[in-house]
Amino acid sequence: VRAQGDTYQVVADVSQFEPPDIVVTTSNGHVAIRAEKVAEDGTVCDTFTHQCRLPDDTDPLSVSCALTESGTLLITAQRR
């Protein structure tokens, strides 16, 4: 988690996954990123998981995420 001005930012490279394969959740001050690539035969061929705790002064209702064209996931949250 990086502090940048009045926001916190989490960055993850998920370029090997398609947008529908990526799930971001927040709960109890934590952000979790999960991605799973499924092969045509139904087997899971690649996974990515990452979880981090947001600082205590994070506004939990301000958490948002965006996926860049290059496959970088940017999660931002405002400081209170």
Order of alpha helices (4+ residues) and beta strands (2+ residues): beta-beta-beta-beta-beta-beta-beta
